């Protein structure tokens, strides 16, 4: 791979989000070779035939079976534990609805590997449904811990929009090699195999609707944390999960050792998404999620990103003061990524569907036997780089999740404008991550705890947490927004520590950086899983090392 002539990462910082439509991208890339010339692929968008699609619809595979199949590809775990408290679809042609079953026979027995069959073991794998307060609220949980070792650190993994924990099947085994760590992967409330309560918004004003939609997810995560009696943890979250992870860090401060955002949605600011009434048209790149061919992504190098920026720790804390100074000299702020020119509105049909809160999964459900064929238009491109049997397993898994009763998916229109620009951009508030005031004991913890409450009202401010923002080299998400977010967090740290004592400066843990994973797209954890896992293990080791240093 050759670096740009400048040798700096300025080109990367200027890489914003790409247009949503293929026709708009073609105008920007007029000199680029066509997909047919590049890949040799021809044919329709939907690769699954009508007969095969009908057969899959008629078979009505349950999400539990599909998840089990995907997780069976985890190395050294041929028979993963899979509870069936949710996702047990009845043998019928109607759309299955995820409900909770408390019978003992539906719970999964943990699976323990030994040192003979598992060279990095022994390890114990669990599949659980964690019930929360209220009606029909529960989170699907998959976890792994090392046998004979004390759990010193916890890593929580959150997926993106409409996805599920199974998509991280190439990360569980490698990341669980870290000594002293326990890994948890969760399906967000209303998605995956978690329960799917009705999604309702009661607020009347736009900001109230946004906060209520965010709280629907982050309150469930916080309740899960309390039920697990987990004080602090490291949070890894992808795409929409990354957006919600930032919302969690701001609403429930004091519980994160490190925040790792993998291609997070919602960082940059866009005037269409922020200023117009909800919902409104805008421009973004979410369409690339459905049109980008992953075989191209993992085999291509992005010439607009210099080589020095494509390795983990070389992306230092922005490391380009000149870029920020240039922005200030030009009268622009490095803290925002507001477009300099008006964006073209999306097609009326797409805006209409967004206004009506009709999700892509609604279409899958409404079209019945055509549903698997429609899903193949996404899965055939998203998993094109994988072995055929794994790609098929992920297609089945995606379809079984997409066809479930709509729930958490309806939050999307409240937090994002049509596409991927946030209505309340994270660039406006991400500087508060790790800088919030903490009340030692919350009402939620008191309500769920059996121990007597201390009723302490003493407040203290967080002293910062490390934030890592990851992107794929060929990511369609806004990398420029990540650098702007890092700059904003850096400036907030400087402001906080301006009048701090030497002891306060020494104890500050705040840092931020952007990391680019080579030959990966939006799904960095899957496209470039080997480099992603390596970077993650380094970040986890950093957490362990700093924690031990503080305890000395």
LUMPADO-805441 format. One record per residue (C-alpha): chain; residue number from 1; residue in one letter; y, x, z. Coordinates in pm, 1 decimal, always signed. Layout:
N
  doba  koldren  vovex        py        px        pz
     A      NUM      A         Y         X         Z
...
% end
This chain:
552
  doba  koldren  vovex        py        px        pz
     A        1      X      +0.0      +0.0      +0.0
     A        2      X    +340.2    +136.9     -88.1
     A        3      X    +646.0     +87.6    +127.1
     A        4      X    +978.4     -29.8      -4.2
     A        5      X   +1217.3    +241.5    -110.8
     A        6      X   +1440.3    +192.4    +191.7
     A        7      X   +1160.0    +271.1    +433.0
     A        8      X   +1307.9     +24.3    +682.5
     A        9      X   +1202.0    -331.0    +763.2
     A       10      X   +1527.1    -493.3    +649.2
     A       11      X   +1347.2    -660.0    +359.9
     A       12      X   +1105.5    -818.4    +601.9
     A       13      X   +1388.2    -952.8    +817.1
     A       14      X   +1539.6   -1121.5    +514.0
     A       15      X   +1215.0   -1295.5    +421.2
     A       16      X   +1275.2   -1661.3    +498.0
     A       17      X   +1059.5   -1964.9    +440.8
     A       18      X    +943.0   -2038.2     +91.1
     A       19      X   +1001.9   -2362.7    -103.3
     A       20      X    +757.9   -2644.1     -43.4
     A       21      X    +690.5   -2729.0    -407.5
     A       22      X    +497.4   -2514.8    -651.7
     A       23      X    +761.0   -2584.2    -917.8
     A       24      X   +1034.8   -2451.2    -692.0
     A       25      X    +830.3   -2143.6    -607.3
     A       26      X    +772.7   -2081.7    -977.4
     A       27      X   +1147.1   -2064.8   -1039.0
     A       28      X   +1181.5   -1804.7    -765.2
     A       29      X    +885.2   -1607.1    -894.3
     A       30      X    +935.4   -1640.2   -1268.4
     A       31      X    +808.7   -1290.1   -1327.5
     A       32      X    +499.1   -1329.8   -1112.6
     A       33      X    +163.8   -1382.9   -1288.3
     A       34      X     +25.1   -1734.9   -1285.8
     A       35      X    -255.1   -1827.3   -1047.6
     A       36      X    -497.4   -1863.8   -1335.5
     A       37      X    -414.2   -1514.1   -1462.4
     A       38      X    -427.3   -1374.1   -1112.6
     A       39      X    -752.2   -1528.7    -994.7
     A       40      X    -924.7   -1651.6   -1305.5
     A       41      X    -962.3   -1994.4   -1144.5
     A       42      X    -912.5   -2310.8   -1342.3
     A       43      X    -982.0   -2675.3   -1272.1
     A       44      X    -855.3   -2956.0   -1055.8
     A       45      X    -702.7   -2937.7    -715.3
     A       46      X    -988.7   -3120.1    -540.6
     A       47      X   -1302.5   -2912.2    -573.4
     A       48      X   -1554.5   -3149.4    -413.5
     A       49      X   -1719.8   -3387.1    -657.6
     A       50      X   -1716.0   -3764.2    -611.6
     A       51      X   -2089.0   -3777.6    -545.5
     A       52      X   -2082.4   -3498.7    -287.7
     A       53      X   -1775.6   -3652.7    -123.2
     A       54      X   -1942.3   -3991.8     -96.5
     A       55      X   -2254.8   -3834.0     +52.7
     A       56      X   -2050.7   -3657.0    +318.9
     A       57      X   -1860.0   -3973.0    +403.3
     A       58      X   -2184.4   -4173.1    +428.9
     A       59      X   -2354.2   -3909.7    +647.8
     A       60      X   -2067.9   -3949.2    +897.8
     A       61      X   -2127.6   -3618.2   +1076.3
     A       62      X   -1985.6   -3616.3   +1428.3
     A       63      X   -1718.1   -3365.5   +1535.2
     A       64      X   -1955.6   -3235.0   +1803.4
     A       65      X   -2218.0   -3141.2   +1543.8
     A       66      X   -1955.6   -2987.4   +1315.2
     A       67      X   -1802.5   -2784.7   +1599.0
     A       68      X   -2148.1   -2664.7   +1707.7
     A       69      X   -2222.9   -2546.5   +1354.5
     A       70      X   -1897.9   -2350.0   +1326.1
     A       71      X   -1944.8   -2185.0   +1666.5
     A       72      X   -2299.3   -2084.7   +1573.0
     A       73      X   -2132.9   -1821.4   +1352.5
     A       74      X   -1992.2   -1648.3   +1661.7
     A       75      X   -2177.2   -1312.6   +1676.0
     A       76      X   -2459.8   -1296.9   +1933.0
     A       77      X   -2424.4   -1670.8   +2001.9
     A       78      X   -2671.1   -1851.3   +1779.5
     A       79      X   -2695.6   -2162.7   +1998.6
     A       80      X   -2347.7   -2232.3   +2140.2
     A       81      X   -2310.1   -2490.4   +2418.0
     A       82      X   -2155.9   -2812.2   +2288.8
     A       83      X   -2081.9   -3109.6   +2510.8
     A       84      X   -2099.2   -3452.8   +2349.6
     A       85      X   -1869.0   -3633.8   +2590.5
     A       86      X   -1639.7   -3677.2   +2292.5
     A       87      X   -1718.1   -3669.4   +1925.4
     A       88      X   -2049.1   -3855.6   +1924.8
     A       89      X   -1996.7   -4073.8   +1622.8
     A       90      X   -2226.6   -4375.5   +1584.2
     A       91      X   -2446.9   -4382.3   +1272.5
     A       92      X   -2226.1   -4605.3   +1061.2
     A       93      X   -1988.5   -4585.5    +769.0
     A       94      X   -1686.4   -4677.2    +977.2
     A       95      X   -1440.1   -4418.0   +1097.5
     A       96      X   -1553.7   -4279.2   +1429.3
     A       97      X   -1322.6   -4291.9   +1728.9
     A       98      X   -1338.5   -4024.2   +1994.3
     A       99      X   -1412.7   -4172.9   +2335.2
     A      100      X   -1518.4   -4022.5   +2668.0
     A      101      X   -1878.4   -4039.2   +2790.6
     A      102      X   -1945.5   -3940.3   +3151.5
     A      103      X   -2323.9   -3940.7   +3136.3
     A      104      X   -2478.8   -3615.2   +3252.5
     A      105      X   -2690.8   -3595.6   +2937.9
     A      106      X   -2373.7   -3557.1   +2733.0
     A      107      X   -2257.2   -3249.3   +2924.3
     A      108      X   -2343.4   -2903.5   +2795.4
     A      109      X   -2550.4   -2645.1   +2980.5
     A      110      X   -2382.1   -2302.1   +2978.8
     A      111      X   -2542.0   -2039.3   +2755.5
     A      112      X   -2580.5   -1684.1   +2886.2
     A      113      X   -2655.6   -1393.2   +2655.8
     A      114      X   -2829.2   -1081.3   +2786.2
     A      115      X   -2774.5    -713.1   +2720.7
     A      116      X   -3068.6    -705.7   +2477.9
     A      117      X   -2944.7    -977.4   +2240.1
     A      118      X   -2575.3    -913.5   +2312.1
     A      119      X   -2471.6    -544.8   +2306.5
     A      120      X   -2135.8    -633.6   +2461.7
     A      121      X   -2284.1    -871.1   +2718.5
     A      122      X   -2407.2   -1026.5   +2921.2
     A      123      X   -2163.4   -1313.1   +2875.1
     A      124      X   -2170.1   -1681.8   +2966.2
     A      125      X   -2034.2   -1945.3   +2728.4
     A      126      X   -1921.4   -2292.2   +2837.9
     A      127      X   -1829.0   -2617.7   +2665.3
     A      128      X   -1653.1   -2874.1   +2883.2
     A      129      X   -1437.9   -3182.5   +2871.9
     A      130      X   -1168.0   -3153.9   +3138.0
     A      131      X   -1043.9   -3492.4   +3251.8
     A      132      X    -674.3   -3538.2   +3323.2
     A      133      X    -488.9   -3810.9   +3506.1
     A      134      X    -425.3   -4143.9   +3337.6
     A      135      X    -630.8   -4338.7   +3091.5
     A      136      X    -821.9   -4160.7   +2814.3
     A      137      X    -665.8   -3817.6   +2873.5
     A      138      X    -898.4   -3517.7   +2853.9
     A      139      X    -898.5   -3174.2   +2693.4
     A      140      X   -1188.2   -3018.7   +2505.7
     A      141      X   -1248.7   -2666.7   +2638.3
     A      142      X   -1461.3   -2377.4   +2513.0
     A      143      X   -1473.9   -2066.1   +2729.6
     A      144      X   -1650.9   -1734.2   +2772.8
     A      145      X   -1665.4   -1500.0   +3070.2
     A      146      X   -1832.2   -1169.1   +3137.4
     A      147      X   -2127.4   -1181.5   +3377.3
     A      148      X   -2104.8    -966.6   +3689.5
     A      149      X   -1732.1    -898.3   +3655.8
     A      150      X   -1450.1   -1043.6   +3860.0
     A      151      X   -1210.8   -1249.8   +3649.2
     A      152      X    -878.8   -1067.4   +3672.4
     A      153      X    -699.7   -1212.0   +3368.7
     A      154      X    -716.4   -1533.0   +3166.2
     A      155      X    -639.1   -1579.3   +2797.2
     A      156      X    -566.7   -1934.5   +2677.4
     A      157      X    -585.1   -2007.0   +2302.9
     A      158      X    -412.6   -2304.6   +2137.1
     A      159      X    -460.9   -2412.7   +1775.1
     A      160      X    -213.2   -2552.0   +1523.4
     A      161      X    -140.8   -2895.6   +1380.9
     A      162      X    -446.4   -3116.6   +1336.6
     A      163      X    -685.0   -2823.2   +1383.5
     A      164      X    -934.4   -2739.8   +1657.5
     A      165      X   -1062.7   -2455.4   +1870.8
     A      166      X   -1347.7   -2387.5   +1626.9
     A      167      X   -1107.3   -2220.7   +1386.1
     A      168      X   -1097.2   -1921.0   +1623.9
     A      169      X   -1469.1   -1852.9   +1584.0
     A      170      X   -1401.3   -1503.5   +1449.6
     A      171      X   -1200.2   -1408.0   +1758.7
     A      172      X   -1401.7   -1526.9   +2059.6
     A      173      X   -1668.8   -1256.6   +2059.0
     A      174      X   -1440.0    -960.0   +2000.7
     A      175      X   -1170.0   -1066.4   +2246.2
     A      176      X   -1427.4   -1141.2   +2518.1
     A      177      X   -1529.8    -776.0   +2517.7
     A      178      X   -1220.5    -702.5   +2728.2
     A      179      X   -1336.6    -626.4   +3080.1
     A      180      X   -1204.3    -853.2   +3353.3
     A      181      X   -1090.3   -1123.7   +3111.8
     A      182      X   -1200.6   -1485.1   +3073.5
     A      183      X   -1116.8   -1666.2   +2750.6
     A      184      X   -1041.1   -2036.3   +2716.5
     A      185      X    -982.1   -2218.0   +2389.1
     A      186      X    -842.6   -2570.6   +2415.3
     A      187      X    -804.8   -2860.2   +2177.1
     A      188      X    -457.9   -3001.7   +2230.3
     A      189      X    -435.6   -3357.9   +2357.5
     A      190      X    -489.0   -3604.4   +2073.4
     A      191      X    -635.3   -3339.8   +1841.9
     A      192      X    -969.5   -3168.5   +1785.2
     A      193      X   -1234.0   -3306.0   +2020.4
     A      194      X    -994.0   -3379.4   +2301.8
     A      195      X    -940.8   -3744.7   +2383.1
     A      196      X    -706.7   -3939.1   +2158.1
     A      197      X    -487.1   -4173.2   +2359.8
     A      198      X    -227.1   -4379.5   +2172.3
     A      199      X     +82.5   -4173.6   +2097.1
     A      200      X    +396.6   -4365.8   +2190.2
     A      201      X    +759.0   -4261.2   +2221.8
     A      202      X    +988.2   -4466.1   +2446.3
     A      203      X   +1314.2   -4270.5   +2419.2
     A      204      X   +1593.3   -4412.8   +2202.0
     A      205      X   +1802.6   -4102.5   +2134.2
     A      206      X   +1693.0   -3813.5   +1914.2
     A      207      X   +1688.4   -3546.7   +2184.2
     A      208      X   +1496.2   -3777.1   +2415.4
     A      209      X   +1235.0   -3838.8   +2146.4
     A      210      X   +1193.3   -3465.5   +2088.5
     A      211      X   +1153.2   -3392.0   +2459.8
     A      212      X    +907.5   -3676.3   +2503.9
     A      213      X    +694.4   -3559.2   +2210.3
     A      214      X    +688.2   -3202.2   +2343.8
     A      215      X    +605.7   -3318.9   +2695.2
     A      216      X    +309.5   -3517.1   +2565.9
     A      217      X    +136.5   -3185.9   +2490.6
     A      218      X    +280.0   -2943.5   +2746.6
     A      219      X    +229.3   -3178.4   +3042.5
     A      220      X    -140.8   -3195.1   +2954.0
     A      221      X    -160.5   -2814.9   +2939.3
     A      222      X      +9.1   -2781.9   +3276.1
     A      223      X    -219.5   -3038.0   +3437.4
     A      224      X    -519.7   -2852.6   +3295.9
     A      225      X    -386.1   -2526.7   +3446.6
     A      226      X    -345.1   -2684.9   +3788.2
     A      227      X    -693.5   -2835.7   +3779.3
     A      228      X    -831.7   -2491.0   +3696.6
     A      229      X    -640.4   -2343.9   +3993.9
     A      230      X    -500.7   -2081.0   +3758.3
     A      231      X    -173.8   -1927.4   +3868.6
     A      232      X     -90.6   -1702.0   +3574.8
     A      233      X    -234.6   -1646.0   +3229.5
     A      234      X    -167.8   -1502.1   +2884.1
     A      235      X    -105.1   -1765.2   +2618.1
     A      236      X    -194.8   -1720.3   +2251.5
     A      237      X     -85.6   -2008.7   +2029.8
     A      238      X     -82.0   -2066.3   +1655.1
     A      239      X    +166.9   -2259.2   +1438.5
     A      240      X    +250.4   -2594.0   +1606.0
     A      241      X     +65.4   -2465.6   +1911.0
     A      242      X    +315.9   -2178.7   +1917.0
     A      243      X    +605.7   -2422.9   +1914.3
     A      244      X    +449.2   -2611.0   +2206.1
     A      245      X    +378.7   -2283.7   +2387.6
     A      246      X    +750.4   -2204.0   +2390.5
     A      247      X    +822.9   -2556.5   +2513.1
     A      248      X    +565.3   -2501.9   +2788.9
     A      249      X    +718.2   -2168.7   +2893.6
     A      250      X   +1059.7   -2333.6   +2926.3
     A      251      X    +943.5   -2644.1   +3113.0
     A      252      X    +686.1   -2480.3   +3340.4
     A      253      X    +813.1   -2127.9   +3409.7
     A      254      X    +643.4   -1866.2   +3622.7
     A      255      X    +287.0   -1893.3   +3492.1
     A      256      X    +277.6   -1665.0   +3187.2
     A      257      X    +195.0   -1295.2   +3189.9
     A      258      X    +254.9   -1270.8   +2816.4
     A      259      X    +331.7   -1512.3   +2532.7
     A      260      X    +177.7   -1439.5   +2191.5
     A      261      X    +294.3   -1662.1   +1906.9
     A      262      X     +83.2   -1645.2   +1590.6
     A      263      X    +291.9   -1760.4   +1293.8
     A      264      X    +479.6   -2016.5   +1506.4
     A      265      X    +645.0   -2315.6   +1347.2
     A      266      X    +996.1   -2428.9   +1432.4
     A      267      X   +1192.3   -2109.1   +1502.5
     A      268      X   +1461.2   -2110.1   +1231.3
     A      269      X   +1749.0   -2354.0   +1213.5
     A      270      X   +1806.0   -2581.8    +916.8
     A      271      X   +2106.4   -2817.2    +892.4
     A      272      X   +1904.9   -3097.2    +731.2
     A      273      X   +1650.4   -3096.0   +1012.8
     A      274      X   +1904.9   -3071.1   +1295.3
     A      275      X   +2196.7   -3290.4   +1193.5
     A      276      X   +2056.8   -3588.4   +1005.8
     A      277      X   +1915.3   -3896.7   +1170.4
     A      278      X   +1548.9   -3894.2   +1260.2
     A      279      X   +1350.4   -3873.9   +1042.5
     A      280      X   +1531.2   -3713.8    +749.6
     A      281      X   +1461.1   -3510.6    +435.3
     A      282      X   +1474.2   -3134.8    +442.7
     A      283      X   +1318.7   -2835.6    +278.4
     A      284      X   +1046.2   -2614.7    +413.6
     A      285      X    +717.6   -2456.4    +325.2
     A      286      X    +452.9   -2679.2    +478.7
     A      287      X    +330.2   -2754.3    +128.7
     A      288      X    +216.5   -2394.2    +102.2
     A      289      X     -39.9   -2470.7    +370.8
     A      290      X    -209.1   -2696.6    +116.5
     A      291      X    -148.5   -2494.8    -201.4
     A      292      X    -180.8   -2129.0    -103.4
     A      293      X    -515.6   -1979.2    -199.9
     A      294      X    -647.9   -1763.6     +83.0
     A      295      X    -854.0   -1548.6    -152.4
     A      296      X    -522.4   -1432.1    -296.9
     A      297      X    -370.6   -1384.1     +47.4
     A      298      X    -636.5   -1152.6    +190.5
     A      299      X    -659.0    -944.3    -127.6
     A      300      X    -287.5    -900.3    -189.7
     A      301      X     -21.0    -677.8     -44.3
     A      302      X    +328.2    -816.2      -7.3
     A      303      X    +563.5    -569.6    -180.9
     A      304      X    +861.7    -718.7      +3.8
     A      305      X    +730.1    -591.9    +337.3
     A      306      X    +740.9    -217.3    +396.0
     A      307      X    +426.8     -45.0    +522.5
     A      308      X    +580.6     +64.8    +854.7
     A      309      X    +625.3    -300.3    +947.2
     A      310      X    +260.2    -387.0    +885.1
     A      311      X    +114.3    -228.7   +1194.2
     A      312      X    +126.4    -360.3   +1547.2
     A      313      X    +354.5    -160.2   +1770.8
     A      314      X    +564.6      -6.2   +1493.9
     A      315      X    +773.7    -323.8   +1492.2
     A      316      X    +980.1    -219.6   +1791.5
     A      317      X   +1210.0    -462.4   +1963.0
     A      318      X   +1388.8    -527.7   +1633.4
     A      319      X   +1443.2    -150.5   +1603.1
     A      320      X   +1723.9    -207.8   +1357.7
     A      321      X   +2055.9    -218.7   +1533.7
     A      322      X   +2217.6    -155.9   +1198.8
     A      323      X   +2085.7    -488.1   +1069.7
     A      324      X   +2243.8    -678.1   +1357.5
     A      325      X   +2568.8    -485.2   +1318.6
     A      326      X   +2567.2    -567.4    +949.8
     A      327      X   +2533.5    -936.6   +1031.8
     A      328      X   +2826.8    -920.0   +1273.1
     A      329      X   +3037.9    -729.9   +1021.4
     A      330      X   +2969.9   -1002.5    +767.0
     A      331      X   +3064.7   -1269.4   +1014.6
     A      332      X   +2708.0   -1398.5   +1047.2
     A      333      X   +2502.3   -1407.4   +1361.3
     A      334      X   +2160.9   -1253.6   +1389.1
     A      335      X   +2074.1   -1535.4   +1625.7
     A      336      X   +2042.5   -1801.2   +1361.0
     A      337      X   +1870.0   -1840.2   +1031.7
     A      338      X   +2084.1   -2117.4    +890.5
     A      339      X   +2061.9   -2124.2    +509.9
     A      340      X   +2376.3   -2011.6    +330.2
     A      341      X   +2339.0   -2274.5     +57.5
     A      342      X   +2243.4   -2641.4     +66.7
     A      343      X   +1874.7   -2703.7     +24.3
     A      344      X   +1726.5   -2936.9    -228.2
     A      345      X   +1589.4   -3249.5     -66.1
     A      346      X   +1218.5   -3312.9     -87.4
     A      347      X   +1082.1   -3574.9    -328.4
     A      348      X   +1146.7   -3932.4    -220.2
     A      349      X    +776.4   -4010.8    -196.6
     A      350      X    +719.5   -3729.4     +51.8
     A      351      X   +1021.7   -3824.9    +259.0
     A      352      X    +906.9   -4187.2    +258.6
     A      353      X    +563.7   -4091.4    +393.9
     A      354      X    +726.6   -3875.2    +661.0
     A      355      X    +968.4   -4153.5    +757.1
     A      356      X    +677.2   -4392.4    +792.5
     A      357      X    +494.6   -4131.9   +1004.2
     A      358      X    +202.2   -4138.0    +764.2
     A      359      X     +18.8   -3812.0    +826.1
     A      360      X    -213.7   -3637.3    +580.7
     A      361      X    -497.0   -3745.6    +808.3
     A      362      X    -394.0   -4110.2    +771.8
     A      363      X    -460.5   -4074.2    +400.4
     A      364      X    -801.6   -3919.3    +470.2
     A      365      X    -890.3   -4215.6    +690.6
     A      366      X    -754.4   -4478.4    +453.1
     A      367      X    -932.8   -4349.4    +146.6
     A      368      X   -1283.6   -4375.1    +292.4
     A      369      X   -1538.2   -4215.1     +52.6
     A      370      X   -1258.7   -4017.6    -116.3
     A      371      X   -1161.9   -3855.4    +214.5
     A      372      X   -1396.2   -3553.8    +192.3
     A      373      X   -1276.0   -3488.9    -163.4
     A      374      X    -912.0   -3491.4     -55.0
     A      375      X    -989.0   -3254.9    +234.5
     A      376      X   -1162.0   -3016.8      -7.5
     A      377      X    -826.2   -2961.2    -176.8
     A      378      X    -715.5   -2782.9    +140.6
     A      379      X   -1039.5   -2629.5    +265.7
     A      380      X   -1139.2   -2483.6     -72.0
     A      381      X    -818.7   -2279.2     -70.4
     A      382      X    -779.4   -2213.6    +299.2
     A      383      X   -1132.8   -2073.9    +339.7
     A      384      X   -1178.7   -1927.0      -9.0
     A      385      X   -1215.3   -1573.8    +129.2
     A      386      X   -1506.8   -1660.3    +359.8
     A      387      X   -1882.9   -1658.8    +288.8
     A      388      X   -1986.8   -1991.3    +130.0
     A      389      X   -2189.5   -2114.4    +427.7
     A      390      X   -1902.6   -2048.7    +671.4
     A      391      X   -1651.9   -2209.7    +436.3
     A      392      X   -1875.6   -2517.1    +412.2
     A      393      X   -1910.3   -2536.1    +790.1
     A      394      X   -1532.3   -2519.7    +829.8
     A      395      X   -1485.0   -2786.6    +561.9
     A      396      X   -1723.3   -3018.5    +747.3
     A      397      X   -1550.5   -2939.7   +1076.2
     A      398      X   -1205.3   -3006.5    +931.4
     A      399      X   -1311.6   -3335.8    +775.4
     A      400      X   -1477.2   -3464.4   +1093.2
     A      401      X   -1156.5   -3391.1   +1287.0
     A      402      X    -919.3   -3527.4   +1023.3
     A      403      X   -1098.7   -3863.0   +1002.7
     A      404      X   -1072.4   -3934.9   +1375.4
     A      405      X    -839.4   -4193.6   +1520.6
     A      406      X    -476.1   -4089.3   +1486.5
     A      407      X    -310.4   -3969.4   +1807.1
     A      408      X    -137.4   -3634.4   +1864.4
     A      409      X     -77.0   -3592.4   +1491.1
     A      410      X    +199.0   -3854.8   +1510.5
     A      411      X    +411.3   -3618.4   +1720.4
     A      412      X    +483.9   -3406.6   +1414.6
     A      413      X    +756.2   -3631.6   +1270.7
     A      414      X    +939.5   -3625.0   +1605.6
     A      415      X    +954.6   -3246.9   +1642.1
     A      416      X    +973.2   -3140.3   +1276.1
     A      417      X   +1167.1   -3265.7    +976.3
     A      418      X    +966.8   -3316.7    +654.2
     A      419      X    +794.6   -2982.0    +618.4
     A      420      X    +822.6   -2718.1    +886.5
     A      421      X   +1182.4   -2700.7   +1016.8
     A      422      X   +1227.9   -2808.5   +1376.2
     A      423      X   +1465.1   -3084.2   +1483.0
     A      424      X   +1534.0   -2879.8   +1795.8
     A      425      X   +1494.3   -2522.5   +1663.6
     A      426      X   +1339.3   -2266.6   +1894.0
     A      427      X   +1605.7   -2016.2   +1787.2
     A      428      X   +1847.2   -2215.1   +2005.0
     A      429      X   +1637.9   -2186.3   +2321.0
     A      430      X   +1374.6   -1914.6   +2293.2
     A      431      X   +1603.8   -1672.6   +2477.4
     A      432      X   +1530.6   -1876.2   +2792.1
     A      433      X   +1160.7   -1785.8   +2787.4
     A      434      X   +1090.4   -1579.6   +3098.2
     A      435      X   +1442.0   -1641.0   +3234.2
     A      436      X   +1406.5   -1981.9   +3402.5
     A      437      X   +1454.7   -2075.0   +3766.9
     A      438      X   +1125.5   -2128.5   +3952.2
     A      439      X   +1050.7   -2366.8   +4237.1
     A      440      X    +736.7   -2226.1   +4405.6
     A      441      X    +548.4   -2557.0   +4436.0
     A      442      X    +584.4   -2838.3   +4184.4
     A      443      X    +518.4   -3205.4   +4243.3
     A      444      X    +229.4   -3193.4   +3995.0
     A      445      X     +60.9   -2910.3   +4183.1
     A      446      X    +111.0   -3092.9   +4512.8
     A      447      X     -37.2   -3411.1   +4369.0
     A      448      X    -353.1   -3238.4   +4244.5
     A      449      X    -397.4   -2984.9   +4523.0
     A      450      X    -612.7   -3049.1   +4831.1
     A      451      X    -427.3   -2782.7   +5028.1
     A      452      X    -127.8   -2880.2   +5242.7
     A      453      X    +206.2   -2846.4   +5068.2
     A      454      X    +453.5   -2583.6   +5181.4
     A      455      X    +742.0   -2802.7   +5060.1
     A      456      X    +930.3   -2484.9   +4977.8
     A      457      X   +1260.7   -2539.0   +4799.7
     A      458      X   +1344.8   -2170.6   +4761.7
     A      459      X   +1430.6   -2088.9   +4402.3
     A      460      X   +1403.5   -1761.6   +4216.2
     A      461      X   +1458.5   -1658.7   +3856.5
     A      462      X   +1182.6   -1524.7   +3634.9
     A      463      X   +1220.7   -1155.5   +3561.9
     A      464      X   +1115.9   -1178.6   +3199.2
     A      465      X    +783.2   -1181.3   +3014.7
     A      466      X    +665.1    -993.0   +2704.3
     A      467      X    +677.9   -1204.3   +2387.6
     A      468      X    +488.2   -1105.7   +2073.6
     A      469      X    +547.4   -1292.8   +1746.6
     A      470      X    +279.9   -1234.5   +1483.4
     A      471      X    +295.5   -1309.7   +1112.4
     A      472      X     +64.3   -1251.4    +821.1
     A      473      X    +178.7   -1010.2    +552.2
     A      474      X    +164.3   -1300.4    +304.2
     A      475      X    +265.6   -1568.5    +553.6
     A      476      X    +457.9   -1867.8    +421.2
     A      477      X    +618.0   -1911.2    +764.0
     A      478      X    +968.3   -1777.4    +827.1
     A      479      X    +931.8   -1410.6    +930.0
     A      480      X   +1309.5   -1371.6    +932.3
     A      481      X   +1321.2   -1634.7   +1205.1
     A      482      X   +1089.3   -1423.2   +1418.4
     A      483      X   +1319.9   -1124.2   +1398.9
     A      484      X   +1620.5   -1342.0   +1480.7
     A      485      X   +1434.0   -1476.5   +1784.8
     A      486      X   +1356.3   -1123.3   +1903.7
     A      487      X   +1721.8   -1029.0   +1866.4
     A      488      X   +1829.0   -1329.8   +2068.6
     A      489      X   +1583.8   -1249.0   +2349.1
     A      490      X   +1705.4    -890.2   +2348.8
     A      491      X   +2067.3    -999.8   +2386.5
     A      492      X   +1976.1   -1237.7   +2670.2
     A      493      X   +1799.8    -955.9   +2853.8
     A      494      X   +2105.2    -734.4   +2817.5
     A      495      X   +2325.4   -1014.4   +2950.4
     A      496      X   +2099.2   -1080.7   +3250.5
     A      497      X   +2070.9    -712.8   +3344.2
     A      498      X   +2436.5    -627.7   +3287.2
     A      499      X   +2521.5    -660.3   +3656.6
     A      500      X   +2168.9    -613.8   +3792.0
     A      501      X   +2069.5    -361.4   +4055.2
     A      502      X   +1850.1     -63.7   +3970.1
     A      503      X   +1558.9    -239.2   +4142.7
     A      504      X   +1609.3    -554.4   +3937.6
     A      505      X   +1619.1    -352.8   +3618.8
     A      506      X   +1298.5    -174.7   +3717.5
     A      507      X   +1119.2    -501.3   +3787.2
     A      508      X   +1225.1    -672.5   +3466.1
     A      509      X    +927.7    -742.2   +3239.7
     A      510      X   +1111.6    -890.3   +2943.8
     A      511      X   +1041.1    -755.2   +2596.1
     A      512      X    +996.3    -894.6   +2246.2
     A      513      X    +864.2    -772.3   +1913.0
     A      514      X    +741.1    -888.4   +1574.0
     A      515      X    +399.6    -777.7   +1450.2
     A      516      X    +274.2    -820.0   +1092.6
     A      517      X     -98.3    -841.9   +1018.0
     A      518      X    -201.5    -685.8    +687.8
     A      519      X    -350.3    -899.2    +412.1
     A      520      X    -321.3   -1222.2    +608.4
     A      521      X    -143.5   -1550.7    +554.6
     A      522      X     -40.1   -1824.4    +795.3
     A      523      X    -381.5   -1827.8    +964.0
     A      524      X    -348.9   -1466.7   +1079.2
     A      525      X    -633.9   -1493.9   +1330.8
     A      526      X    -877.8   -1588.7   +1052.3
     A      527      X    -744.3   -1418.7    +738.3
     A      528      X    -700.4   -1077.2    +899.5
     A      529      X    -927.8   -1127.3   +1198.4
     A      530      X   -1031.9    -763.7   +1234.8
     A      531      X    -676.4    -628.2   +1263.7
     A      532      X    -569.5    -937.8   +1456.3
     A      533      X    -845.0    -882.3   +1713.9
     A      534      X    -752.5    -515.3   +1744.8
     A      535      X    -387.6    -598.7   +1808.1
     A      536      X    -486.2    -871.2   +2055.2
     A      537      X    -709.5    -634.1   +2255.2
     A      538      X    -420.0    -389.2   +2276.5
     A      539      X    -189.9    -664.7   +2402.2
     A      540      X    -450.2    -776.6   +2656.4
     A      541      X    -497.7    -419.1   +2778.2
     A      542      X    -120.2    -395.1   +2817.6
     A      543      X    -127.0    -702.8   +3044.0
     A      544      X    -407.2    -557.6   +3256.2
     A      545      X    -240.2    -218.8   +3285.0
     A      546      X     +94.8    -361.4   +3393.4
     A      547      X     -68.7    -599.5   +3639.0
     A      548      X    -256.6    -313.8   +3806.3
     A      549      X     +60.0    -106.2   +3819.6
     A      550      X    +244.2    -389.5   +3998.2
     A      551      X     -35.1    -433.9   +4251.3
     A      552      X     -30.8     -67.4   +4355.8
% end
